[in-house]
Amino acid sequence: MADHRDVLDYVDAHRNELFSLLQKLVSFDTQNPPGGNEKAAQGWVAGRLKDLGMKVDVFDALPGRPNAVGVLEGRGGGRSVVLNGHLDVAEVLLPGSWRHPPFGGEIDGDRMYGRGTSDMKSGLAGFIFALQALKALGYKLKGDVTVQSVMGEERGEPGTKACLERGYGGDFAIVGECARGRDVFVTSIGVMNVAVRVKAPYSQHLVARREFNNAGYGREGANCLEKTATVIVPALLALERHWAAFKTHPHLPPGQAMINTFAIHGGGNMAVIPSSCELLATVFSLPNETVEDVRREFEEHVLAAAKADPWLRKYPPEIEWLPAADPAEFRPCRTDPADPGVLALAAAIETVRGEPARITGRGAIVDGGWFAERGIPVVVYGPGDVSHIHCVDEYLELRDLLDFTKSVALFLLRWSGAA
């Protein structure tokens, strides 16, 4: 395969323009939470996609919260590809502890600092600049290239899902999340939120506790907060330990099948026994199991624990998946490491870096599963390092961005074909 030295040289020669593009993206405050602040940034991205000659579609994935999609139509006879990245970034915590402004994109030595530098505005910047390099050098591709700039990934919202439902698919997809330079992730986990609700059919005064909590009174009653804490939470911890021992995947570290309780709501009036309690948890699923099986195992275990408690046996907990309070969901994905798209991307990375790409799996949350669910082979590959994200002074090694941009440009020429 051709090295296309001119493409690599172009990216090196125009590196400051690439860095400025990323700095502009970082300057948009698109923290999620709170979300709902994507419009200006997506408008700017849409303008850049139009400059590349793309047909651009800006549409709401949720009310007032747009995606921006550009389609560069090929000359025909080539394979298509989707380049996907989310424009929202993690919340800026401990702002007083940052040495560099979170939205400044400041360059210090070989690094750029700012929220979104690694997660994952650098991926979007690299996608855009790779296409710019090909255009500037006069390359025309045979296959279609679709760039998806989506909202909502940080909170499991339907940005990528909405793009696919609108028909923006392809023969292969790259999600540009950070991947430590030469890693190509062919598997990733799924997560889904669940609510477990314990409810009493009555309300009881505080003093009734003496009568239902001690021997001899014969009065029925329960503190639903305590039932959640002493029955439901221990049951979830036991199930998580069981999954950690027996659920594995060759591309993922041990213990990846987790259950994380992140909120418990109930009570609040000191004079009244809490008559309801809601627990919210995030449940992980692995690429080698179905979402339906994970849900069934979870429900069976919780209800079995409830049956061992006399009161919960009579008033079993309610279980709701994707509750309205926080309906976050990511689907797991698994792509064949021998898929032609994987091999083409790995070859491009090796050409750029002079070392083989590493085909592995990602034990973190990404949007790749929405492609896999529709039968589109997908990988996660992007600049940055997951250990640098969601933290104070998030940063990106600039070499990662240069290598990523070059690799994507070479991949496009080899995958979609130069007309």
C-alpha positions as CSV (number, residue, x, y, z in Angstrom):
1,M,0.0,0.0,0.0
2,A,1.2,3.5,-0.8
3,D,2.7,5.5,2.0
4,H,1.2,8.8,0.7
5,R,4.2,10.8,2.1
6,D,2.6,14.0,0.9
7,V,-0.3,13.6,3.4
8,L,2.0,13.0,6.3
9,D,4.1,16.0,5.3
10,Y,1.0,18.2,5.0
11,V,-0.1,17.4,8.6
12,D,3.4,18.1,9.9
13,A,3.7,21.4,8.0
14,H,0.3,22.6,9.1
15,R,0.4,21.3,12.7
16,N,-0.2,24.8,14.2
17,E,-3.4,25.1,12.2
18,L,-4.5,21.7,13.6
19,F,-3.7,22.8,17.1
20,S,-5.6,26.0,16.6
21,L,-8.6,24.0,15.4
22,L,-8.6,22.0,18.6
23,Q,-8.1,25.1,20.7
24,K,-11.2,26.6,19.1
25,L,-13.2,23.4,19.9
26,V,-12.0,23.4,23.5
27,S,-13.0,27.1,23.9
28,F,-16.7,26.2,23.7
29,D,-18.0,25.4,27.2
30,T,-20.0,22.2,26.5
31,Q,-20.0,20.7,30.0
32,N,-22.4,17.8,30.5
33,P,-23.9,18.1,33.0
34,P,-25.6,20.5,32.6
35,G,-25.8,19.9,28.9
36,G,-28.0,22.0,26.6
37,N,-25.0,24.2,25.7
38,E,-24.0,22.6,22.4
39,K,-25.7,24.9,19.8
40,A,-22.9,27.4,19.3
41,A,-20.2,24.7,19.1
42,Q,-22.2,22.6,16.7
43,G,-22.8,25.6,14.5
44,W,-19.1,26.2,14.3
45,V,-18.5,22.5,13.4
46,A,-21.2,22.6,10.8
47,G,-19.4,25.6,9.2
48,R,-16.1,23.6,9.0
49,L,-17.9,20.6,7.5
50,K,-19.4,22.9,4.8
51,D,-15.9,24.3,4.0
52,L,-14.9,20.7,3.3
53,G,-17.6,20.4,0.7
54,M,-19.9,18.2,2.8
55,K,-23.6,18.1,2.8
56,V,-24.4,19.2,6.3
57,D,-27.4,18.3,8.5
58,V,-27.9,20.0,11.9
59,F,-30.8,18.5,13.8
60,D,-32.0,18.1,17.4
61,A,-31.2,14.8,19.1
62,L,-33.1,16.2,22.1
63,P,-35.1,19.4,22.1
64,G,-32.8,22.3,21.7
65,R,-29.7,20.0,21.6
66,P,-28.4,19.5,18.1
67,N,-26.1,17.1,16.4
68,A,-24.1,18.2,13.3
69,V,-23.5,15.7,10.5
70,G,-21.6,16.1,7.3
71,V,-21.5,13.7,4.4
72,L,-18.7,13.9,1.8
73,E,-20.1,12.0,-1.2
74,G,-17.6,9.8,-2.9
75,R,-17.0,9.4,-6.6
76,G,-18.4,5.9,-6.5
77,G,-16.9,2.4,-6.2
78,G,-15.4,2.8,-2.8
79,R,-16.3,1.8,0.8
80,S,-18.0,4.2,3.1
81,V,-17.0,5.1,6.7
82,V,-18.4,7.0,9.6
83,L,-16.2,9.2,11.8
84,N,-17.9,9.7,15.1
85,G,-17.1,12.0,18.0
86,H,-19.0,13.7,20.9
87,L,-18.8,17.4,21.4
88,D,-19.9,17.5,25.1
89,V,-17.3,17.3,27.8
90,A,-17.2,16.2,31.5
91,E,-18.1,18.7,34.2
92,V,-15.3,20.9,35.4
93,L,-14.8,20.0,39.1
94,L,-12.4,21.8,41.5
95,P,-12.0,24.7,39.1
96,G,-9.7,26.5,41.6
97,S,-7.2,23.6,41.4
98,W,-6.6,23.9,37.6
99,R,-3.2,25.4,36.7
100,H,-4.5,26.0,33.1
101,P,-7.9,27.4,32.2
102,P,-10.3,24.6,31.5
103,F,-11.4,26.1,28.2
104,G,-8.2,27.8,27.3
105,G,-6.5,25.1,25.3
106,E,-3.1,26.3,26.5
107,I,0.0,24.6,25.1
108,D,2.7,24.0,27.6
109,G,5.7,22.1,26.1
110,D,4.4,19.1,24.2
111,R,1.0,19.1,25.8
112,M,-2.3,21.0,25.3
113,Y,-4.4,21.5,28.5
114,G,-8.2,21.9,28.8
115,R,-11.4,20.1,29.2
116,G,-12.0,18.0,26.1
117,T,-8.4,17.8,24.9
118,S,-8.3,14.1,25.5
119,D,-12.1,13.4,25.8
120,M,-12.7,13.9,23.0
121,K,-12.6,17.1,21.0
122,S,-9.2,16.1,19.7
123,G,-10.8,13.2,17.9
124,L,-13.2,15.5,16.1
125,A,-10.4,18.0,15.3
126,G,-8.3,15.1,13.8
127,F,-11.2,13.9,11.7
128,I,-11.8,17.3,10.3
129,F,-8.2,18.1,9.7
130,A,-7.5,14.7,8.0
131,L,-10.3,15.6,5.5
132,Q,-8.9,19.1,5.1
133,A,-5.4,17.6,4.3
134,L,-6.9,15.4,1.6
135,K,-8.8,18.2,0.1
136,A,-5.8,20.6,0.1
137,L,-3.7,17.9,-1.7
138,G,-6.4,17.3,-4.3
139,Y,-7.5,13.8,-3.3
140,K,-11.0,12.7,-4.2
141,L,-12.4,9.6,-2.4
142,K,-14.4,6.9,-4.0
143,G,-16.5,6.1,-0.9
144,D,-18.7,8.3,1.2
145,V,-17.3,9.8,4.4
146,T,-19.7,10.8,7.2
147,V,-18.6,12.9,10.1
148,Q,-20.9,12.8,13.2
149,S,-20.5,15.5,15.8
150,V,-22.9,14.4,18.5
151,M,-24.2,15.6,21.8
152,G,-24.9,13.8,25.1
153,E,-22.3,11.0,25.3
154,E,-21.1,12.0,28.8
155,R,-24.5,11.2,30.2
156,G,-25.6,8.4,27.9
157,E,-27.9,10.6,25.9
158,P,-29.0,9.6,22.4
159,G,-26.7,11.7,20.2
160,T,-25.1,8.9,18.2
161,K,-28.2,6.8,18.3
162,A,-30.2,9.6,16.8
163,C,-27.7,9.9,13.9
164,L,-28.0,6.2,13.1
165,E,-31.8,6.4,13.3
166,R,-31.7,9.2,10.8
167,G,-29.8,7.0,8.4
168,Y,-26.2,8.1,8.8
169,G,-24.4,4.8,8.7
170,G,-21.6,3.2,6.7
171,D,-19.6,0.2,5.9
172,F,-17.2,0.8,8.9
173,A,-17.1,3.3,11.8
174,I,-14.4,4.9,13.9
175,V,-15.4,6.4,17.3
176,G,-12.6,8.8,18.0
177,E,-12.3,8.3,21.8
178,C,-8.8,8.4,23.4
179,A,-6.9,5.2,22.8
180,R,-3.3,5.7,24.0
181,G,-1.6,6.2,20.7
182,R,-1.7,2.9,18.9
183,D,-4.5,1.0,20.6
184,V,-7.5,0.0,18.4
185,F,-10.4,-1.2,20.6
186,V,-12.5,-3.8,18.9
187,T,-14.7,-4.5,22.0
188,S,-16.2,-2.2,24.6
189,I,-18.6,-2.6,27.5
190,G,-22.2,-1.6,27.8
191,V,-24.0,0.1,30.7
192,M,-27.6,0.8,31.6
193,N,-29.2,2.5,34.5
194,V,-31.8,0.8,36.7
195,A,-34.1,1.9,39.5
196,V,-35.1,-0.4,42.4
197,R,-38.0,0.9,44.4
198,V,-39.1,-0.3,47.8
199,K,-42.6,0.9,48.8
200,A,-44.9,0.4,51.7
201,P,-48.7,0.5,51.1
202,Y,-49.2,2.7,54.2
203,S,-47.7,5.7,56.1
204,Q,-46.8,5.3,59.8
205,H,-45.9,7.7,62.6
206,L,-42.4,7.5,64.1
207,V,-43.6,5.9,67.3
208,A,-45.1,3.0,65.3
209,R,-41.5,1.8,65.0
210,R,-41.7,0.3,68.5
211,E,-44.6,-1.9,67.5
212,F,-43.4,-3.3,64.2
213,N,-39.7,-3.5,65.1
214,N,-39.9,-5.4,68.4
215,A,-41.3,-8.7,69.5
216,G,-44.9,-9.2,70.8
217,Y,-46.8,-6.3,69.2
218,G,-48.0,-8.1,66.1
219,R,-48.0,-4.9,64.0
220,E,-46.8,-4.9,60.3
221,G,-44.5,-2.2,59.2
222,A,-41.1,-1.4,57.7
223,N,-38.6,1.5,57.2
224,C,-38.1,1.4,53.4
225,L,-34.7,3.1,53.6
226,E,-33.5,0.4,56.0
227,K,-34.9,-2.4,53.8
228,T,-33.0,-0.9,50.8
229,A,-29.8,-0.6,52.8
230,T,-29.9,-4.0,54.5
231,V,-31.5,-6.2,51.8
232,I,-31.2,-4.6,48.4
233,V,-27.7,-3.1,48.6
234,P,-26.1,-6.3,50.1
235,A,-27.8,-8.3,47.3
236,L,-26.3,-6.1,44.6
237,L,-22.8,-6.3,46.2
238,A,-23.1,-10.1,46.3
239,L,-24.2,-10.2,42.7
240,E,-21.3,-8.0,41.6
241,R,-18.8,-10.2,43.4
242,H,-20.3,-13.2,41.6
243,W,-20.1,-11.6,38.2
244,A,-16.5,-10.5,39.0
245,A,-15.5,-14.1,39.6
246,F,-17.3,-15.7,36.6
247,K,-17.8,-13.1,33.9
248,T,-14.7,-12.5,31.7
249,H,-13.7,-11.3,28.3
250,P,-10.3,-11.8,26.7
251,H,-10.0,-8.1,25.7
252,L,-11.1,-6.7,29.0
253,P,-9.6,-6.7,32.5
254,P,-11.1,-8.9,35.3
255,G,-14.0,-7.6,37.3
256,Q,-15.4,-5.5,34.5
257,A,-19.0,-6.7,35.1
258,M,-19.9,-4.2,37.8
259,I,-22.9,-2.7,39.5
260,N,-22.5,0.8,40.9
261,T,-25.2,2.3,43.1
262,F,-25.0,6.1,42.6
263,A,-28.1,7.5,44.3
264,I,-30.6,6.6,47.1
265,H,-33.6,8.7,47.7
266,G,-36.3,8.4,50.4
267,G,-37.7,9.7,53.6
268,G,-36.9,13.2,54.8
269,N,-39.5,13.7,57.6
270,M,-38.2,12.8,61.1
271,A,-41.8,12.2,62.4
272,V,-42.7,9.7,59.7
273,I,-41.4,6.2,58.9
274,P,-40.0,6.3,55.3
275,S,-42.6,4.6,53.2
276,S,-40.6,4.6,50.0
277,C,-37.1,4.4,48.8
278,E,-35.6,4.5,45.3
279,L,-32.1,3.2,44.5
280,L,-30.4,4.1,41.2
281,A,-27.6,2.0,39.9
282,T,-25.5,1.5,36.8
283,V,-25.2,-2.1,35.6
284,F,-22.4,-3.1,33.2
285,S,-22.7,-5.7,30.4
286,L,-19.8,-7.4,28.5
287,P,-19.5,-7.8,24.8
288,N,-20.1,-11.6,25.0
289,E,-23.5,-11.4,26.7
290,T,-26.8,-10.0,25.8
291,V,-28.4,-7.0,27.5
292,E,-31.6,-9.1,28.0
293,D,-29.6,-11.8,29.9
294,V,-28.0,-9.3,32.1
295,R,-31.3,-7.7,33.0
296,R,-32.8,-11.1,33.7
297,E,-30.0,-12.1,36.0
298,F,-30.2,-8.8,37.9
299,E,-34.0,-9.0,38.4
300,E,-33.9,-12.7,39.5
301,H,-31.2,-12.0,42.1
302,V,-32.9,-8.9,43.6
303,L,-36.3,-10.6,43.8
304,A,-34.7,-13.8,45.3
305,A,-33.1,-11.6,48.0
306,A,-36.5,-9.9,48.6
307,K,-38.2,-13.3,49.1
308,A,-35.9,-14.1,51.9
309,D,-37.2,-11.1,53.9
310,P,-40.8,-11.6,55.2
311,W,-41.9,-8.0,54.6
312,L,-40.3,-7.7,51.1
313,R,-41.8,-11.1,50.2
314,K,-45.2,-9.5,50.7
315,Y,-44.3,-6.2,49.1
316,P,-41.6,-7.0,46.6
317,P,-39.5,-4.2,45.1
318,E,-40.2,-2.7,41.7
319,I,-37.5,-2.7,39.1
320,E,-37.4,-0.2,36.2
321,W,-34.7,-0.1,33.5
322,L,-33.7,3.2,32.0
323,P,-35.8,5.2,34.6
324,A,-36.9,8.7,33.6
325,A,-34.7,10.2,36.4
326,D,-31.5,9.1,34.6
327,P,-32.1,6.8,31.6
328,A,-28.4,6.5,30.5
329,E,-27.6,3.6,28.3
330,F,-24.6,2.4,26.2
331,R,-24.7,-0.9,24.3
332,P,-21.7,-3.2,24.4
333,C,-19.9,-4.0,21.1
334,R,-17.7,-6.6,19.6
335,T,-16.0,-6.3,16.2
336,D,-14.0,-9.1,14.5
337,P,-10.3,-8.3,14.9
338,A,-9.8,-9.6,11.3
339,D,-12.5,-7.3,9.9
340,P,-11.1,-5.5,6.8
341,G,-11.7,-2.1,8.3
342,V,-9.7,-3.0,11.5
343,L,-6.8,-4.3,9.4
344,A,-6.8,-1.2,7.2
345,L,-6.7,1.1,10.2
346,A,-4.1,-1.0,11.9
347,A,-1.9,-0.8,8.8
348,A,-2.3,3.0,8.6
349,I,-1.3,3.3,12.3
350,E,1.8,1.2,11.7
351,T,2.9,3.2,8.7
352,V,2.6,6.4,10.8
353,R,4.1,5.2,14.1
354,G,6.6,2.7,12.9
355,E,5.2,0.1,15.3
356,P,2.3,-2.4,15.1
357,A,-1.1,-1.3,16.3
358,R,-2.4,-3.1,19.3
359,I,-5.8,-4.7,18.9
360,T,-7.5,-4.9,22.3
361,G,-10.7,-3.9,24.2
362,R,-11.8,-0.8,26.1
363,G,-13.2,-1.2,29.6
364,A,-14.8,2.2,29.5
365,I,-18.1,3.7,28.1
366,V,-18.3,4.7,24.5
367,D,-20.9,5.1,21.7
368,G,-19.6,2.2,19.6
369,G,-22.3,-0.2,20.6
370,W,-25.0,1.8,18.7
371,F,-23.1,1.0,15.5
372,A,-22.6,-2.7,16.4
373,E,-26.3,-3.0,17.2
374,R,-27.0,-2.1,13.6
375,G,-24.4,-4.5,12.1
376,I,-21.8,-1.8,11.4
377,P,-18.2,-2.9,12.3
378,V,-16.8,-0.3,14.6
379,V,-13.6,0.4,16.5
380,V,-12.6,3.0,19.1
381,Y,-9.4,4.8,18.1
382,G,-8.5,8.3,19.0
383,P,-5.8,10.7,20.5
384,G,-5.3,11.0,24.2
385,D,-5.2,8.7,27.2
386,V,-8.2,7.7,29.4
387,S,-6.1,8.3,32.5
388,H,-6.0,12.0,31.7
389,I,-9.7,12.6,31.3
390,H,-12.4,13.8,33.7
391,C,-9.7,15.1,36.0
392,V,-8.1,18.4,36.9
393,D,-5.8,19.8,34.2
394,E,-6.9,17.3,31.6
395,Y,-4.3,17.3,28.8
396,L,-3.3,15.8,25.4
397,E,0.1,14.8,24.1
398,L,0.3,16.7,20.9
399,R,2.2,13.9,19.2
400,D,-0.9,11.7,19.7
401,L,-3.0,14.3,17.8
402,L,-0.5,14.4,14.9
403,D,-0.2,10.7,14.6
404,F,-4.0,10.2,14.8
405,T,-4.7,12.8,12.1
406,K,-2.1,11.2,9.8
407,S,-3.4,7.7,10.5
408,V,-7.0,8.7,9.7
409,A,-6.0,10.4,6.5
410,L,-4.1,7.3,5.3
411,F,-6.9,5.0,6.3
412,L,-9.4,7.0,4.3
413,L,-7.3,6.8,1.2
414,R,-6.8,3.1,1.6
415,W,-10.3,2.2,2.7
416,S,-12.5,4.5,0.6
417,G,-10.0,4.7,-2.3
418,A,-8.6,7.7,-4.1
419,A,-10.6,8.4,-7.3
